[in-house]
Amino acid sequence: MKFLVYRAEAGLDVAEAHDWYEQQRKGLGADFLLEINAAENAIQSMPFAYRVYRRDTRRFLVHRFPYQLLYRVLDDAIVIVACFHLRRSPRRLQSRE
């Protein structure tokens, strides 16, 4: 199984989303992190099973929350490029490719 690595921007995406959900309701941020963890496990177990988003970047739709994890499969690792809200403009991602 390949190990999973977050780019710095993707880690910040997750932290910001966690904080926002936690402000909405106590414990909701923790629920978000549980879903992110489940997404990470699914991606690690079957990295090529999920749809190609653009070029060599794939996406996993997070359950219960309107987010997607965008990732790339490399020889020795899976790199999470972004944790992105589904209603944001995809143009914001262009700088991360």
C-alpha positions as CSV (number, residue, x, y, z in Angstrom):
1,M,0.0,0.0,0.0
2,K,1.3,3.4,-0.9
3,F,1.7,6.0,1.8
4,L,-0.4,9.2,1.7
5,V,1.1,12.7,1.7
6,Y,-0.7,16.1,1.9
7,R,0.6,19.1,0.0
8,A,0.7,22.1,2.4
9,E,-2.3,23.8,0.7
10,A,-4.4,20.6,1.0
11,G,-3.6,20.4,4.7
12,L,-4.7,24.0,5.2
13,D,-7.9,23.2,3.2
14,V,-8.8,20.4,5.7
15,A,-8.0,22.5,8.7
16,E,-10.1,25.5,7.5
17,A,-13.1,23.3,6.7
18,H,-12.7,21.5,10.1
19,D,-12.7,24.9,11.9
20,W,-15.7,26.2,9.9
21,Y,-17.8,23.1,10.7
22,E,-16.8,23.2,14.3
23,Q,-18.0,26.8,14.6
24,Q,-21.3,25.7,13.1
25,R,-21.9,23.0,15.6
26,K,-19.7,21.5,18.3
27,G,-18.5,18.1,17.1
28,L,-19.3,18.6,13.4
29,G,-15.6,19.4,12.7
30,A,-14.7,16.0,14.2
31,D,-17.3,14.3,12.0
32,F,-15.7,16.0,9.0
33,L,-12.3,14.7,10.0
34,L,-13.7,11.2,10.4
35,E,-15.1,11.4,6.8
36,I,-11.7,12.6,5.5
37,N,-10.0,9.7,7.3
38,A,-12.5,7.3,5.7
39,A,-11.7,8.9,2.3
40,E,-8.0,8.5,2.8
41,N,-8.4,4.8,3.7
42,A,-10.5,4.3,0.5
43,I,-8.1,6.1,-1.7
44,Q,-5.1,4.1,-0.2
45,S,-6.8,0.8,-0.7
46,M,-7.9,1.4,-4.3
47,P,-6.2,4.5,-5.7
48,F,-7.1,3.9,-9.3
49,A,-10.8,3.2,-8.6
50,Y,-11.8,6.8,-8.6
51,R,-12.6,9.1,-11.5
52,V,-9.9,11.1,-13.3
53,Y,-10.7,14.8,-12.6
54,R,-8.0,16.4,-14.9
55,R,-4.9,14.9,-16.5
56,D,-3.3,12.7,-13.8
57,T,-5.4,14.1,-10.9
58,R,-8.2,11.9,-9.5
59,R,-11.0,12.9,-7.2
60,F,-12.9,11.3,-4.3
61,L,-16.2,12.7,-3.2
62,V,-16.3,12.9,0.6
63,H,-19.4,11.4,2.2
64,R,-21.8,13.6,4.1
65,F,-19.9,16.8,3.3
66,P,-19.8,18.8,0.0
67,Y,-16.0,18.3,-0.4
68,Q,-13.8,16.4,-2.8
69,L,-10.2,15.2,-2.2
70,L,-8.1,15.7,-5.3
71,Y,-5.1,13.4,-5.5
72,R,-2.3,12.1,-7.7
73,V,-0.9,8.6,-7.6
74,L,2.9,8.5,-7.9
75,D,5.3,5.6,-7.9
76,D,5.8,5.6,-4.2
77,A,3.0,7.7,-2.8
78,I,-0.4,9.2,-3.1
79,V,-0.4,13.0,-2.9
80,I,-3.4,14.9,-1.8
81,V,-3.4,18.1,-3.9
82,A,-6.6,19.7,-2.5
83,C,-9.6,19.3,-0.2
84,F,-12.0,21.4,-2.2
85,H,-15.6,22.5,-1.6
86,L,-17.8,21.4,-4.5
87,R,-19.4,24.8,-5.0
88,R,-16.2,26.7,-5.3
89,S,-15.0,27.7,-8.7
90,P,-12.6,25.1,-10.2
91,R,-10.4,28.0,-11.4
92,R,-9.1,28.3,-7.8
93,L,-7.4,25.0,-8.3
94,Q,-5.4,25.9,-11.5
95,S,-2.5,27.2,-9.4
96,R,-2.2,23.8,-7.7
97,E,-1.7,21.7,-10.8
